[in-house]
Each structure stands twice: as C-alpha cells, then as structure tokens.
C-alpha cells in the first residue's frame, strides 16, 4: 500500500469513530428502535478489522485477527440492517443463513493462519462483503414510503456499485493473485471509501427519520399507561383511517375510575399508578387495532370504537366495566373494589368531538346515579327529564 492508501485508511477509521458517536446519539433519541447503535459499532469493527488485515506493517497473526474482526463487523452490519428495516427479531432460519458465510469466512482465515499468507483472508472477506451488501439491497427495498424511500434507494445504488467494485477485486485476486489485486490501488481504495461514506450518509438519514418518528410517537403517548395522551388522541381522530367513510357509525366511551382519589389517599400515589396501569392494560387488551384508547388526564380514559353502532358500543362498555371489576389487587385491602363509570355515545365518525362531549355527560350522569355502571347519552337525557 502507498502512503496515500495508508492515509485514506486512517481517515476512514477516524470517520468510523465519528459515525459511531452519531449513531449512538440517534439511538438514544430513537427509544425502542432496533439496529441503530449496532450499525455504528459493527461498522467500526469492520473498518478497524479491514485496516489491520490490509496493512502489511502488522505481523501475520495480527492481520488474521483483523480479518476475523472485519468478518464479525460485517455480520453485525447485516443483523443491524435487518433489525432496522423490519424492527423485528431475526428468525431461526435467518440466523442460520447469516451464520453460513460467516463460519465459512472464519474457516478460511483459520486455515490461512496455519498455511501462512493473507490471500485466503482477502478472498473470505471479499465474499462476505458481497453477501452482506447484497442483503442490504434486499432489505432496503422494504422501505418504500416517505421519507425513507429516497435515502433507501440511494443506499441501494451504492450497494450495487460496491458489489461491482468487490466483484472486480475478487476476480482479479482469484485470477492473478494478491500481488495484482485492485484493493491495493489508491484509486480503488478511494472509490471503496466514497461508496461506504454514501452508505453511512444514507443510514444516518434513515436513522434520523426513525428518531424523529420515535420522538413524535413518544409525544403522543401517555408514559404511565401506554395509551394515547390528549394530543395523540386529537391527532389520531384528525387523520381517520384510510378508506373509512365519514358517516360510518362510531361509538365513543368516556371511562372514569370510581373513588380513585380514595385509593391515592389511602394507599399512596404509587398504588394509584399501578391501578391505572392495570386498568389501561385491560382496556388495551379488549379493544381492536382499529379502535383508539386515550388517557385524558387523571383517572379518565376515552375509547373510540370504529364501525360500531349504539347498541354494540353499549355492549362493549358493559363488557369492559365487568372486566375491570374482576381485576384483583392483592396489595389493596380485600374490601376495596375498583369499578368504572362509563358514558356511551354513538354517531358518525366525522363528529368525534361532539360524541366525546356527549359520552362525558353520560359518564357524569352514571356517577351521580351510583357509579359502577354504563349509561348511554340518550338514557342520561331521559333520566334528567324524568327527574
């Protein structure tokens, strides 16, 4: 390698450290998003390993160790990309498919360390590089929606160019030997570093978008119960589900935990928080994915039931009330029961706020009527008229 090649490799290592800091920062912001921090650490391992493996100044055992580090880094990059795109753990089949090229590469490096020389290291590393980059391109095609589509496509283009670059180097290595391989040329190294910079630049953009999405999601979620907060509820009802007609029947339930202040006063706010978490968990488990659950503050919850008329909404309210009533809280006194007062309203999906106000009125009527009951808005009006 020339002095220029050594300088380029050193600068690439420094850049990998800076990228690790950026990805770690993005991971701290993007709470719950998989793959971001792993990408930063894996890229640093791959960069350091490649630099060690290709630097003739190091003794052969160190170069072999560098090759193994680079292979491990590539494996981490493949896992990071899979986790980042799909946000789900790897299946058993995927883990086996990933292990095959990594084990083959490790075997080549181990054999090369016994036989002497680094030619097998280079062949193994180039093979794993191509497999991993091909996996990048495969997974990135799943990012089709804005704002992810543009950087994902840019990254796929970089993957295609890198595959051509490594294929040319591997072909030269196999045909002519290590003395004539392209990877020792300063121009080839510059092209390789530039394309990896393109991949990392695109990944930084993708991670930033994921972080912003996570922050926006957290701004709409009540941290105690995991339900939507008021802002999240307003945002959700302002953007109804695609294809949902404005006149579709919708049920709205306003739910209040009875005598909740007594729970806080007698057992402490921590006990009250545990009650609220249990109630919210029960409500979430009983509604459909198309429905909405929000905590409006204190002990009040709101549920929007999509495609649900008045009779069905009232039946759901009674079911939820009974489910909450059956909850067991061993750490409360045996005679303490947690019950709900539920107000129910129904109407067109285009009028959610009015329905919420009607359900709120019905809920207060249910509390005045003795609590631990569900009451429809129409029935509440009749009760007031009769009184």
N, C-alpha and C positions, 0 to 999 in steps of 0.2 A: 504494500500500500504506500502511496505517496504521502508527503506532508499534508497536502490539501485533503486527502481522504481521511487522515487521522483527525484533522481539524473539523471536518464535517461530522465525523462520528462523535467527537467530543461535544460539539454544539447540539447534536441530536439528543445526547444523553441529558444535557442541561435542559433542553426543551421538554424532555420526558418528565423531569422533576417538576418543572413549572406546570405541565399539564396535570400531573398528579395532584398538585395543590388545587387547581381549578376544578377537577372532577370531585375531589373531596369536599370542596366548598359547595358545589352543586348538590352533592349527595346529602349534605346537612340540611339544605333548604328543601330538597325534594323528599320529604319524610315518607317512608314506605315504598319508594320507587326502587326497584331492583336493578342491579347491574352497573350503576354509575361509578361507584367507588372501586368496584372490582376491575372495571376497564382501566382506570388510572394506574392501579398497582400492577396489573398484568402487562400493560404497555411499558411500564418502567422495567419490569423483569425481562421482557422481550428485548428491549433496547439495550440494556446492560449486557444480557447474555450474548446478543449478536455482536456487540462491540468487542467483548472479550474473545469470542470464538474466531473473529476475523482479524484479530491483532496478533501478528507474528511475534511481537515482543514478549508475549506471555509464554511460559513453558507449556508443553503439550497437555499435561494433566489439567492445567487451568483452562486451556482452550476447550477441552472436552467438557469441563464443568460449565463453562459459558454456554456451550451448545445445549446442555441439559436445561439450564436456566431459561434459555430462549424458547425451547420447546414447551416448558411449563408455562411461560408467559403467553405463548400462542394459545395453549389450551385454555388459559384463563380468559383471554380475549374472546375466544369462541363462546365460552359459557356466558360471559358478560353481555355479548351481543344478543344471544338467545334470551336471557333474562330481561334485558332492557326492552326488547321489541314486544315480547309476549307477556311479560310481567307474571309469569307462572314458573314454578319449579320444573327442572328437567325431568322427563320421564325416564324409566329404567332403560328403555330402548335407546333414547338419546344419549344417555351416559355411556352405554356400551359402544355406540357408534363413534362417540368422541374419543373413547379410550383407545380404539384400534390404531389410528395413525400416531397417537402419542406414544403408545407402547412400542410400535414398530420403529419410531424415530429413536426412542431411548435405547432399543436393542442395537440399532446401527451405531449409535455413539459409544455404547459399551464395547461393541466389537472393535470399533476403530481405536479405542483407547488401548486395547490389547495388541492390535496389529500395528499400531503406530500410524501417525499422519492424521490429517483432518478432512480428507476427501469424503469419507462416509458421513462425517458430521455435516458437511455442506450439502450433500445430497439429501440427507434426512431432514435438515432444516428447511431446504427449499420445498421438499414435498409437503411438509406440514404447513408451511406458509401458504401454499396454493390451496390446500384443503380448507384451511381456516378462512382465507379470503373469499373462497367460493361460498362458504357457509354465511359469511357476512352478506354477500349479494343475495343469497336465497332468503334470509330472514328479513332483510330490509324491504323486500317487495311487499311485506305486510303493512308498511307504513304508507298508506295511500291518501289519508285525509290531511287537510291543512291543520297546523302549519308544518307538519312533519314531512310532507311529501317532497318538497324541494330539496332540503338537505339530504334526505334519504336517497333520492335519485342522484344527487351529486356524489354521494358516497359510493353508490353502486358503480358509477362511471369510473371513479378512482380505483375501485376493486378490479374492474375489467382491465384497466391499464397496468395495474400491479401484476395481475395474472400473466399478462403478456410479457412483462419485464422478467418475472421469475421463470417463466417457461423458457425464454431465450437463454437465461443464465444456466438453467438446469440442462438444457440441450447442449450448450457449449461445454459444460462441466463433464457430461457423460461421454461426449464425442472426443473432445480434445484434451481433457484432463484439467486439473486445478491450475496449472501454470497459465492457461489461456482463458480462465473463466472471466466473465464480464463483471462480476461483483467486485473485482479489484480495481476497476477503472473508475476514475474520479467522476466522469460523466454519468456512468451507471449509478454510482452512489448518490449523486445529486438528484437524479430522477427518482430513485427509490425514496430518499428523504422527503422530496417535494410531494410525492404521492401519499406518503404516510402523514405528512402535515395536512394534506387535503382531507384524509380520512379523519384525523383528530379534530380538525376545524369543524367538519360536519357533525362529528359526535358531540362536540361542545355545544353546537347549536341545538341538536336534538335533546341533550341533557338540560339545556336552559329552558326549552319548551316544556319538558316534563316537570321541571322545578316550578315554573310559573303555573302550570296546571295543578300541581300539588298544593301550592300556596292558595290558589283560588278555591280549591276544594276545601282546604282547612278553614278558609274564611267563611264558608257556608255551613260548617258542621259544628254542632254543639259539642265541646270537648268532653263533657261529663257523660253524656248518654250516647253519643254517636249518631243522634238524629240530626236532621237539618235544624239550623237556627232560623230566626225570623228572616234574616237576609237571604239565606239559602232557599227558604220557602217561597219568598216573593220572586226570586229569580227562577225557581222551578215552575211556578204557575204562570209566569210571564212568557215562558217558552214551552208551550204544550208539546206533547209527543207528536212526532211527525205522522201525519195521516189521521190524527184524532179530530173528528168533527166538532165544531164549536158547540153544537146543540146536543152532543152526547150526554146522557144522564150521568150525573156525578153526585156522589154522596160526600158530605163533609161532617166529620165528627170533631167536637171540641171536648177534651177529656181533662178532668181535674181530679187530683188525688185528694180524697176526703181527709179532713183533720190532719193535713200534713204538718201544719205548724206544731201540733202537739208532739209529733214524732221528733221534730228538731228540738223542741224544748225539753222533752223528757230524756231523749237518748243521744242528743248531740247532732251536729250538722253532718258528721261523717256517716252516722247511721241514716240520716235523711238522704245523703248522696247515694248510699247503697240501695235504698228503696227506689229512688228514681232510676238508677241504672237497671235494676231488676224489672221495673215496670216498662222502661223503654225497650229492653231486650225482649220482653214478652210481646209487646206490640209489634216490634220489627219482625219477629218470627211468625206472626199471624197475618201479616199483610202481604200482598203480591208485589212483584218487582215493579209493576206499573203504578202502584199506589205511592203516596208520599206520607212520611211521618216527620213532624217538626215539633221541637220544643219551643214554646213561645215565651218561656221565662218562668221561673219558679217551678211550680208543680203542674203547669198546664201544657197539654200536648194537643196538636191538631193533626188529623189524618184526612187525606183526600183519597177517596175511593173512586178510581176511574171506571167508567161504564157500569154504574151502579145506581139503581133507582131507589126511591124512598124506602120501600119495604125491605129490600136487600140491605140497604145501609143500616136500618134499624136492627135487623137480624145480626149484622156484623158487630154493631155496638154492644148488643146483649152478650154476644159470644166473648168479646174482648173483656167486658166487665166481669163475666164469670171466670175467665182465665186469670185475670189479675187477682180476683178474690181468692182463688185457690192457691196463690203463692204462699210459700212457707218462709217465715223469717225467724229462725230459731233464736237469733240473738235479741229479738224483741220479747216482751212479756207475752205469755201464752194467750192472754185475753185480748191482745192488740191485733186487730184485723186491718188490712189495707184494702180499702174499697175505692171505687171510682164513680164519679158522677159524669154522665155523658150526654151532651146535647147533639142532636142529629138534624141536619138539613139536607135537602136534595134539590137539584135543579140542573140547568145547562152548564156545561164545562166552561162557558165563556163568562160566567158570573161567580167565580170562586170567592171573591172578597165578600160579596153580599151573603153568600151561603155561609161563610165563616162567621159573619156577624149574627146571622140567624141561629146557627148552631151554638154560638156563645150565649145568646139569650136563653136558649133551651137548656143549656148546661146550668145556668144560674137558677132557672126555674126548678131543675131537678134537685139542686142543692137545697133550695127553700122547701121542697117537698119531702125532705127527709134523707137525701143523699143515697148512695149505693143504688142508683137506678139510671136508666137511659130514657130520654124523653125527646120526641120529635118536635120540631119547631111548631108545626100546626097544633099539636096537642098542648104545647105550652100556651099558645094564644087562646085556645079554648078554655084551659084551666084558669087563665086570668079573667076571661069574660064571665065564667061561671062564678068566680069569687066576687 
